[in-house]
Amino acid sequence: MAADGLHPFPAQRRAVMTPDDLRHAAPPDPTGVEEAVVADLARLITRMPDPAGGVHGAALERELAVNAGVRHAVAVSSGTAALHTALRALHIGPGDDVLVPALSVIMSVAPVIHAGARPVFVDCDPTGTDLDYDDLDRKVTPAAKAILPVYLWGRTGDPARLAHAAAEHGLAVVEDACQAQGSRAGGRLAGTTGDVGCFSLKDGKVLSSGEGGYLLTDRDDIAQRARSFRSHQQPPPPEDGLPAEVGYNYRLAEPLALIARANLARLDTLAARRRHQACLLANLLTGAPGIDVTDVPTRRGWNGYSFLATVTLDEPRAFCEHLARRGVPNSVGTFGLTSADQRSALAPFTTAPCPHAAAVVDRTLAVILTDHDDEQRIAGYATTISREAMQWQHHM
């Protein structure tokens, strides 16, 4: 145990993962980790209640910053809280516009509205892998203050092109990397190329603690204001000549910070397993009728958050819903994913259609993967998808 009373949770040695490594990646080895977490939780519980407690939260922030190679990490209570906090740390609020991809989930748009700003939906390119920058140029308004790229399913676009567009229009960049832990683009980790990157620790993410989130930034001013905002402006933010505001209770609970630290120490293994799962399902579905495997993690720096394929069958959205009923969890069929600009709750903010985003969502099979999906379950998904695709093709 370290001198500060914390279990060290030593990080695993990093290595370059080859495609062969990914094919043979073993499940995460919990040996020692679970025992350490249980022991630390027991010690933590004996110290509670401790209203001033923040030992594991502070340690998590240090470890996250080192892991990502940035100056600051700020732990908060959720990915939504991370986005809201980041926007307010940039003084984005009423009267401001924020450019948001239509190819995103409502959870990425809600923090813009919570901040009092107006989301402006930008279409994606026809493949869904990046923004439609012509559409972005058309939709930049005099009130636009930031662009909020969303790395849906863990895939990032071109960070250099994004940075150029943001600089050209004088926009801050707030990255929603909640699903992109471990993804890389342009030689950098997702969430470390803009002014601030936002992440979720929700159960099911590559790095999780059940619930929680965090921000990454190299800017001292953003980090200071974020730490104040998450805790009712305590300690007070630095003086910047702007009116004071009321903060929020967005602190991350100590038990959750402890769990996040344990998982962060084995992040390389967790990330390799997720990529292995996506690669395995892609390999098993090679040649399946109407299922075009559009990408696999070994081709670039994508973390494989979800298995992705383009459905070329008739009525692809109905097919994804059919798969969900057959036990294959997926974004469209299980969670009813639609492009954000088509959400009824967000209709007041939709000023122009984003047809590419709607089409990409409707034809994308994004299979939900978790750490507990062993090779037998992945093989079962592949069998079901292939069988149902064959029958769908013949009966439609």
Secondary structure, DSSP 4 states (H G I P E B T S, - for coil): --TTS----PPPPP-PPPHHHHHTPPPP--TTHHHHHHHHHHHHHHH-S-TT--HHHHHHHHHHHHHHT-SEEEEES-HHHHHHHHHHHTT--TT-EEEEESSS-HHHHHHHHHTT-EEEEEPBPTTSSSB-HHHHHHH--TTEEEE--B-GGG----HHHHHHHHHHHT-EEEEE-TT-TT-EETTEETTSSSSEEEEE-BTTSSS-SBS-EEEEES-HHHHHHHHHHTBTT-SPPPP-SSPP----B-PPPHHHHHHHHHHHHTHHHHHHHHHHHHHHHHHHTTT-TTEE----GGGSS---SEEEEEE-SSSHHHHHHHHHHTT--BHHHHH----GGG-GGGGGG--S--HHHHHHHHHEEEEE--TT--HHHHHHHHHHHHHHHHHHHHH-
